[in-house]
Amino acid sequence: MIKLCISCDSLARAVGADQVAEAFERKAAQRQLPLQIRRTSSRGLYWLEPLLELESAEGRLGFGPVMPEDVPGLLEALDKGAEHPLALGPVEQIPYLKTQQRLLFARAGITRPCSLDDYQAHGGFEGLRKAALMDGDAVVAAVLDSGLRGRGGAAFPAGIKWRTVRQAPAGQKYIVCNADEGDSGTFADRMLMEGDPFLLIEGMIIAGLAVGASKGYIYVRSEYPDAIRVLDEAVMLAREAGYLDVTGSGVAFELEVRVGAGAYICGEETALLESIEGKRGIVRAKPPLPALEGLFGQPTLVHNVLTLASVPIILAKGAAFYRDFGMGRSLGTLPFQLAGNVRQGGLVERAFGLTLRELVEGYGGGTASGRP
């Protein structure tokens, strides 16, 4: 049995991943070769997409970028165990990937996006299990001790925001995920939502437990149809599996995917709250802060995708583990997005402390134009 992995990420599909998968199935059927294709998330090595991974006794072996016309020769080589010009060797040893420090994207390219079995097999929901055994103050303290800062750009200490919302007296509180990723060249939020949606969902549930919120919204821009579809399915699967009722009380954490109409201003947190409320997206004056008077006038914890997705790692492995990455007050890792005039565009997750030269020339391979 030949076992292959091909990404179902929207960028991989845009450059022909679906056609490559179909060509493999068609040619294998013609040759009566036993073939199994798993559609996984993307590694983020976008300049190599469509990336084909062969499951072998030595681990996954990469080939790419693969076009539909490459399939007949590649299938023959795989069947006979022969060499092929597109061979990249073990995927984990590709220099672009080997030197990264992946926490948020540890499952990228390995798991199927909406497979609970895959997610659990690779450490999924371990953070939630630990959080469910702690009181809210202890969870907030873990986030504070980790040094996690908001990944939306302002870098405000996340734990302080959590503590403010937890201490605010109110009968109803909310968790809001700002997934309105509208800046040019950015794709890390989309890649995580499409490829590892349960990580975001787990982070939001933990946040709800910690601050006392019973309702959450993921606000996604309408330009991300694949992310919206995957999130909707993942929320349904998590609900059916009982993960939204971690206390066993029968009162579930409600989670809703809300689709924005594409207004750039709704990437600002208060304009986003206005949009969720059904109003025109206009920036609110501060004070009051959303942590005290946010969605529908109630205390609201607002974070972007990468901030909330960092939380399960902190709870599963401890604040000290997360704090060991980075430097100074910039702790943890950050997914850097390489796009535009670079030879090797894609996602790089590293701890704070590397230089722009390492990113652009080391990982990106320099400019595509050849100019400095």
N, C-alpha and C positions, 0 to 999 in steps of 0.2 A: 504494500500500500504506500503510495506517494502522498505525503501529507504536506500541504502548502499553506502559508499564511499570506494574505493580501489585505492591505488596509481598506477600510470602508470610510476613512476620513474624507471630508468633502474636497480637500485639495487633491488627494490621491485620485479620487474619482474624476475630478476635473481634468486630470492629465491622462486618464485612460485606464484606471484600475478595474473598473467594471468590465470593460472590453477585454482586458487581459484575463480576468477570471473566467469570462464566458468562452474565450478562445481555448483555455486550458481544458475546460469541461468538454467542449466540443471535440477537440483533438484526442483527448484521452478516451472518450467514448468510441471514436472511430478506430482507435488502436486497441480497444478493449483493455486499457490499463486501469487498475484500481486507483482511484484518486479521491482525496478528501481536501476540500478547500475551506479554511476558516477565515472569516472576515473579521479582522482585529482592528484595534485602534492604530494610530500611526506612531512611529518612533520619533517623528519630527525631523527626520533627515530628508527634508522636502526636495532637495536637489536630486535625490535618488529615487523619487517616486515616479511611476509605480515600482515599489520595492517588493520583491518576492523573497519569502523566507521558506527554506526547506527544513522541516523538522528531521533531525538525524540523531544518531547516538552521541555525536560530539556537540549537540546543541543546534541552534538554528544557524543555517548557512544562507547568506544573502546573495541576491542577484539583482542587478538593476543599473539604470532604470530599464524596465522591461516594456517593450511595445508589443501589440498583438502579433505583428509579423515575426517577432523573435520566438514565439511560443513553440512552433513545430521543432526547431532545432534544440531549443532548451528542454523540451519534454523528452526528446530522444537522449539528450545528455544525462538527464536525471534518471531515466530508465536504465541506462547502461553504466551509471556512475562515472561518466566521463567529464573532462574539464570543459568549461564554457567561457567565452570571452567576457561575459557579463558577471562572472563569479567575483564576489567580494570577500569570501572567506567567512569565518564566524562573525555574525552581526555584532555581538558584544565587544569584539576586538577592533571594530572600525574606529580609528582614532577620534573622529568627531564625537562618537558616543562613549568610548572607553574612558575618556578623561572627565566626563561630566559627573556631577554630584546630584543625582536625581532623587528627590524626596516626593515632590508633587507629581512628577511624571515617572515614578518608579514602575508603574504598570503600562506605560505608553508603548504600544506596539506588541504587547504580550497578551493582553486579555481582550475578550470580546466585550464591546461597550455595555450591552444590556444582559450580560450573563452574571447573575448573582453567584453562581458556583465559582466562576473565574475570579470574581472580586473577593470572595471569602477565602479562596485558596491562596490568594496573594496578600493576606493580612487585612482584608476589608472588614469593617465593623468592630475591629479590636478596640479602637479608641472609644467607640460608643459603648461597648460592653463595660469598659473601665469607668467611663463617665457616669453610667447608670448606677454604679456602686458608690459614687461620691456625692457630697452635697454640692449645691450650686456655688457656694463660696470657694470650695476647694478647686472646682473646675475653673472658675475665674482666676484664682491664684496661679494655677498652672499656666494659663494663657499669659498672664502678666509676667510670671517668672521666665517664660520662654523668650521674652524680648520681641515677640511678633509685632510687627508694625503693619499698618494698612498698606496693602499692595496696590491701591488705586492711584497712588501718586503723592498723597499728602504725608504718608508715613507716620500717622498718628499712632501711638501705642495702643494696640487692640485691647489689651487687658483693662486699661482705664475706661474705655468706652463700654466694655462689658460690665464693669463694676458700677458705672453710672446707671446703666439700664436696669441692672439687678436691684439696685437700691431705690430706684424710682417707684413710689407707691402708685399702683394702678391695677384695675381688674383685668385689663387686656393689654398685652404687649406683643410686639411683632418683630420678626427677623426678615430683613429684606436683603436680597442678593442683587447687587448692581452688575448685571451681565450685559449692559449696553456698551459693548466694546466698539467704540466708533473711531478711535484714532487711526490715522493712516499707518499701514504696515503691521498692525497688531493682530495677533491670532491665537495667543496662548489661552485666553478664556474659551474661545470657540473650540480649540483642540481638546481642552480638558472636558468641556461639556459634552462634546461628541464622543470622546474616547473613554472617559472615566466618570460618568455622571453620578455614580453612587458615592464617590468621594465628596463631591459637593453636597449631596443630600445628607450624608453622614455628618458633615461639618455643621450644616444648618440645624439638624436635630440636636446635636450636642449644644449648640448655641442656645437653642430653645430651652433645653433642660437647665442650662446654667443661669439664664437671666429671667426665667419664668414666662417665656413666650409660648403661646399655643398655636400661633399661625405664622406661616412663612410664605414669602413671595419670591420667585426668581423672575426678575424682569429682563427679558431677552429681546434684542432688537429683531425686527421682522426679517432682516437680511440674512438671518441664520436659520433657515428652515430645517436643516438637518439636525442642528443642536436642539431646536424646539421639539422635533419628533422624538429624538433620543431621550430628552429629559422627561417628556410626557410618559413615555413607556417605562422609564426607570422609576419615576415616582409611583406609577401604578404597581409595578413589581414590588417595590419596597413596602408599599401599603399592604399589598396582599400577603407579603411574607411577615408582616407584623412589626416591621422596624419603626414604624411611626407611632407605635404604642410601647415604648420601651419600659414604661413604669409598670405595665401590667394592670393599670387602673381601668382600661377600657376607653379612656379619653385620649384620642390620638392627636398627635401634632399634625395640624392641617398644612399641606404644602401645595402651592398652586404656581404653575408656570404662566406668567403674564407676558403677552407679546406687545412690545412697543411698536409705534408706527414708523420709527426711523428718524425721529427728531434728534439732532445732535445734542441739543441742550439737555435732553433727558438723561444724558450721561452724568450730569451733575445731580448729586443725591437728592436735594430738595425738589428739583424739577421732576425727578423720577417719582418721588412720593406724590406730587400733584397729579402726575399721569396715572398712577395706580388708582388714585381716588376718582378718576374720570374727568379731571379738569385739564385745562391747557397747561402744557409743561412750561412753567415759569419759575425761575429761581426765587425761593422764599428768603425773606430777610431773617438774619440771626442776630440775637436770640429771638425765640427759644431754639435750643439745639434739638435735632431729631431724637437724641437719646432721651430727652425729657418730654418733648411734644413733637412727635413725628407723624407717622401714618395715622390718619383719622384722629389726630390730636393726642395719640397715645405714645408712651415710650417705645422707641424703635431702634433696633440695632441694625445699622446699614454697613455692609462690607461688600467689597468686590469679590469675584469668583476665587481668585488665588488666595485671598486672606482666609475665607471660610474653608477652602480646601486644605489649608495648612493645619487646621485645628485637629482633625483625626490623628495626624502624625504626632502632634504634641502630646495628645492624651494617650496614644498607644505606646510611645517610646519614652515619654517623659520630657519635661521642660528642659532639663540639662542636655539631653541629646540634641534637641533643636538648637539650643543656645551655643553649642560647640561649633556650629557653622557660622561663618561670617567674621566680622571684625568691628571693633568699636561699638557703636550703638546700632549698627546695621547687621542684625543677626539673621540666621537662617539662610535659605537659598532664594534665588530669584530666577524665573524663566526669562531669558533674553530672547528677543525675536529678531532674527536677521532676515531682512527683506530688501528688495530694490537692487542696487548696483553691487551685488556680491556674487561670487562664483558659487558658493554653497549656502543657499538660503535655508533656514530652518530654525528649530528651537534648541536653545542651549540653556540648561539649568546648572547653575554654579552658585557657590556661596559668594557673598559680597567680598570683593577684594581683588578681582581680576581687572585688567586694564582693557580699554577700548581696542588697543592694538591686538591683544590676545583674542578678542572677540572677532574683529573684522578680518585680521590677517591670519590668525591661527585657525579659528573655526570656520570663518567665512571664506577662507582661501584668497583673500584680497578682493579687489573690485573686479566685476565682470568686464568692465571696459579696459582694465589694465592701467588706468590712471591712478596716481597715488591718492 
